Amino acid sequence: MVVISLVSVSELKEGKSKGIEYENKYIFAVRKDNLFHVYWNICPHLRTPLEWQEDQFLDNDGELIRCATHGALFDIGSGKCLVGPCKGKNLRKIPFVVQNETIMVEEIDLSAPGSF
């Protein structure tokens, strides 16, 4: 089993998000209410990247994940699309653990669908 370190928890401040690239696969992490969430950086509608600028995955209030392409809004905890053309669909979560103050995933969990 190969485990990959994604980001230190100290780098991911409360109410913020961070994009991460690993071998041409794109994911992002969010810290909300001191909980961490990790998703593929792919909108379920057009399969485009979600962010409009580096590490900018959240709406202005930091309450929802926002797709920059068409403005869809997703619940941070579940990844469910609440508003927009992909309403009812979900972002794809990536299983992770926090170990030694670092968010980590198994390499097998990054085998797909993270390429554009």
N, C-alpha and C positions, 0 to 999 in steps of 0.2 A: 504494500500500500504506500503510495506516494502522497504526502501531505504538502500543500502549498500555503505559504504565508501570504495573505492578501494585503492586510493593512493593520497597523498598530491601532489599538483602541484609542490611544491618546491623539492620534492624527484625525480621528473621526469625532469631531465635536458634536455636542448635543444639538439636534435640529439641523444637521448638515448631512450632505451626501458626498460621495467620492467615487469617481469612475476608476476602474482598474482594467488594465489590459494584461492578458496572459496568453502568450503564443497566438496572437491574432484573434483572441476571443475577448469579448467586451462584456463586462459585468459592472455592477455598482453596489455600493453599500450605503445604508442610511442608518443614522442613529436618531431614534425618536423615543422620548420618555425613558431614556437610558436602556433601551432595547435596540438590538442590531437586527438588520434585515439585509439580505443579499439577493439580488435579482440579476437575470440576464438583461443587458442593455438593448432590448429589442421590443418595440411596440408591437402588440399583437395585431394591430390593424394593417400597417404597411410594412412591418418588419424593418423599420428604420431605427436609428439610434434615438434615444429619448431626449438627451440633453441638448440645450441650445448653446451653451458655452461649457468649457471644461468644469466638471464637478457640479453643474447646475441642473439637478434633477428634480428639484422641489418647486412648488408654487411660491408666490411671494410671501405667503404666511408661514411657509415651512410645514404645512399640515398635510399636503398631498404630493404625490409624485406627478409630474406634468410631462406630457409628450410635447416637445417643441414643434413638431411637424404640424399637428392639427389641434393641439390644446386639450387632448384627452386628459382626464384626471383619475388617478389611481389611489386607492387606500394604501397607506404605507405598510400597515401590518399584514394585510392579506394579499395585496397586489391586484385586487379586483378593480376593474374599470368602472367608475361611478358616473362619468360624464364623457360624452364623445362618441365617435363612430364605432368604437370597440366596446361599448357599454355591455357589461355582463361577462366579458372575457377577462382573463387574468394575465398579469406578468408572470414569468416563470421564476419561481424561487429556486435558490441553490442552497442545499444543506451545508451547514458550517458549524464549527465549534470555536469558542474563544478559549485559547490556551496560551499561557504565558503572556497575557495582555495583547494577544494578536488574534485577529480573525483568520481562521484557517479552513481550507476545504480539501477534500480528497481530489486528486487529479482526475480520477474517473468521473467525478461530478461535473468536470469542465470539458467533457468530450464533445458536447453539442448543446445547444444550437448557437453558439456565440459568434460566428463569423458573419461578416457582411460581404 
